[in-house]
Amino acid sequence: MDTNSLAQAVGALLQERHLTLAVAESCTGGLLAAYITNIAGSSAYFEGGVVAYSYAAKQRVLDVPADLLERHGAVSSQTASAMAQGVRRLLHVDLALSITGIAGPTGATPDKPVGLVYIALSSARGQVCQQHFWSGDRTANRELSARAALELLHEHLLTHAGESVAERSH
């Protein structure tokens, strides 16, 4: 399934279940939101997104604790989960996705290579976070990350088929 078809499938499931979605992005710079809003009618389920690229933006807008960023860094499972929780609270939605990583070609550290990305999903059921290592260039790493976020959401929606508006908890 191509990315556009995947975004359509996710949108159809969200709309069918009357669930709302928001995103928090760092290394993808709004690409995930663009994929979602490329689908006509996405306003029925997509509330919005935040591109929080800097530590300061992650703290101020998404309420990611400064000590968490200091301990684990912006590119970590802890930060990805906090970003997803933060945008879910901020925009009062049922589901939230976040992406943080090192798209490249610069920004790597000895323990965090180019292509390292964390993608988190926040829902009333809790948090899920995935770690990915991409080996493409900056553009490919961003595209793969946005697609992986849609795949994570799609899998969640298929696995939790009974989740509906009745189970919402903000």
C-alpha positions as CSV (number, residue, x, y, z in Angstrom):
1,M,0.0,0.0,0.0
2,D,1.5,3.4,-0.9
3,T,1.6,6.2,1.6
4,N,-1.4,8.0,0.2
5,S,-3.5,4.8,0.3
6,L,-2.3,4.2,3.9
7,A,-3.3,7.7,4.9
8,Q,-6.7,7.2,3.3
9,A,-7.2,3.9,5.1
10,V,-6.2,5.5,8.5
11,G,-8.6,8.4,7.8
12,A,-11.4,6.1,7.0
13,L,-10.9,4.1,10.2
14,L,-10.7,7.3,12.3
15,Q,-13.9,8.7,10.7
16,E,-15.8,5.4,11.0
17,R,-15.0,5.3,14.8
18,H,-15.4,9.1,15.4
19,L,-11.9,9.4,16.7
20,T,-9.7,12.5,16.5
21,L,-6.0,12.7,15.8
22,A,-3.2,15.2,16.3
23,V,0.6,15.0,15.6
24,A,3.8,16.4,17.1
25,E,6.7,16.4,14.8
26,S,10.4,17.2,15.0
27,C,12.7,15.7,12.3
28,T,9.8,15.3,9.8
29,G,9.0,19.0,10.0
30,G,5.3,18.7,9.2
31,L,5.5,15.9,6.6
32,L,3.2,13.6,8.6
33,A,0.6,16.3,8.9
34,A,0.9,16.9,5.1
35,Y,0.3,13.2,4.4
36,I,-2.8,13.2,6.6
37,T,-4.2,16.5,5.2
38,N,-3.6,15.3,1.6
39,I,-6.7,13.3,2.1
40,A,-9.9,15.2,1.3
41,G,-12.2,15.3,4.3
42,S,-9.4,14.9,6.8
43,S,-10.8,17.8,8.8
44,A,-13.4,15.3,10.1
45,Y,-10.8,13.6,12.2
46,F,-7.5,15.6,12.1
47,E,-7.4,18.4,14.7
48,G,-3.9,19.7,13.9
49,G,-0.2,19.3,14.5
50,V,2.8,20.9,16.1
51,V,6.3,21.1,14.7
52,A,8.5,21.4,17.8
53,Y,12.0,21.3,16.5
54,S,13.9,22.9,19.3
55,Y,14.2,21.8,23.0
56,A,12.5,25.1,23.9
57,A,9.5,24.4,21.7
58,K,9.2,20.9,23.0
59,Q,9.1,22.3,26.5
60,R,6.8,25.3,26.0
61,V,4.3,24.0,23.5
62,L,4.2,20.2,24.2
63,D,5.1,20.4,27.9
64,V,8.0,18.0,27.6
65,P,9.9,18.3,31.0
66,A,13.3,20.0,30.8
67,D,14.8,17.4,33.0
68,L,13.6,14.6,30.7
69,L,15.3,16.4,27.7
70,E,18.5,16.8,29.7
71,R,18.6,13.2,30.8
72,H,17.5,11.5,27.6
73,G,17.9,14.1,24.8
74,A,15.4,15.1,22.2
75,V,15.9,11.9,20.3
76,S,14.7,9.3,22.7
77,S,11.7,7.1,23.4
78,Q,11.0,9.1,26.5
79,T,10.8,12.4,24.6
80,A,8.7,10.8,21.8
81,S,6.2,9.6,24.3
82,A,6.1,12.9,26.1
83,M,5.6,14.7,22.8
84,A,2.7,12.5,21.9
85,Q,1.1,12.9,25.4
86,G,1.7,16.7,25.2
87,V,0.0,17.2,21.8
88,R,-2.9,14.9,22.8
89,R,-3.6,17.0,25.9
90,L,-3.0,20.3,24.0
91,L,-5.4,19.6,21.2
92,H,-7.9,17.4,23.2
93,V,-7.8,14.5,20.8
94,D,-8.3,10.7,21.2
95,L,-5.1,9.7,19.5
96,A,-1.7,11.4,19.0
97,L,1.4,10.5,17.0
98,S,4.9,12.0,17.5
99,I,8.1,11.7,15.6
100,T,11.6,12.7,16.8
101,G,14.9,11.7,15.3
102,I,18.1,12.5,13.4
103,A,17.2,12.8,9.7
104,G,20.8,13.7,8.7
105,P,23.2,14.2,7.2
106,T,24.4,15.9,10.4
107,G,23.4,15.8,14.0
108,A,24.7,12.3,14.9
109,T,26.4,11.5,18.1
110,P,28.4,8.3,19.0
111,D,25.3,6.7,20.5
112,K,22.7,8.3,18.3
113,P,23.4,7.8,14.6
114,V,21.9,9.5,11.6
115,G,18.6,7.7,10.8
116,L,17.7,7.0,14.4
117,V,14.0,7.8,14.9
118,Y,11.4,7.3,17.6
119,I,7.7,7.3,16.8
120,A,5.1,7.3,19.6
121,L,1.4,6.9,19.8
122,S,-0.7,8.1,22.7
123,S,-4.2,7.0,23.4
124,A,-6.6,6.3,26.2
125,R,-5.1,2.8,26.3
126,G,-1.6,4.2,27.0
127,Q,1.6,4.8,25.1
128,V,3.4,2.8,22.4
129,C,6.9,3.8,21.1
130,Q,8.9,2.4,18.3
131,Q,12.6,2.8,17.5
132,H,13.7,2.8,13.9
133,F,17.1,3.0,12.2
134,W,16.8,4.3,8.6
135,S,19.8,4.3,6.2
136,G,18.6,6.8,3.6
137,D,19.4,10.4,3.0
138,R,17.6,13.2,4.8
139,T,14.5,13.1,2.5
140,A,14.2,9.3,2.6
141,N,14.6,9.2,6.4
142,R,11.8,11.8,6.8
143,E,9.5,10.0,4.4
144,L,10.2,6.6,6.0
145,S,9.5,8.1,9.4
146,A,6.2,9.7,8.4
147,R,5.1,6.5,6.8
148,A,6.1,4.4,9.8
149,A,3.9,6.7,12.0
150,L,0.9,6.1,9.7
151,E,1.6,2.3,9.9
152,L,1.8,2.4,13.7
153,L,-1.6,4.2,13.8
154,H,-3.1,1.9,11.2
155,E,-2.0,-1.2,13.2
156,H,-3.4,0.4,16.4
157,L,-6.7,1.0,14.8
158,L,-6.9,-2.5,13.4
159,T,-5.9,-4.1,16.7
160,H,-8.3,-2.1,18.7
161,A,-11.2,-2.3,16.4
162,G,-13.7,-1.8,19.2
163,E,-12.2,1.6,20.2
164,S,-14.7,4.3,19.7
165,V,-15.9,7.6,20.9
166,A,-17.4,5.8,24.0
167,E,-13.9,4.9,25.2
168,R,-12.4,8.4,24.9
169,S,-10.4,9.7,27.8
170,H,-8.5,13.0,27.5
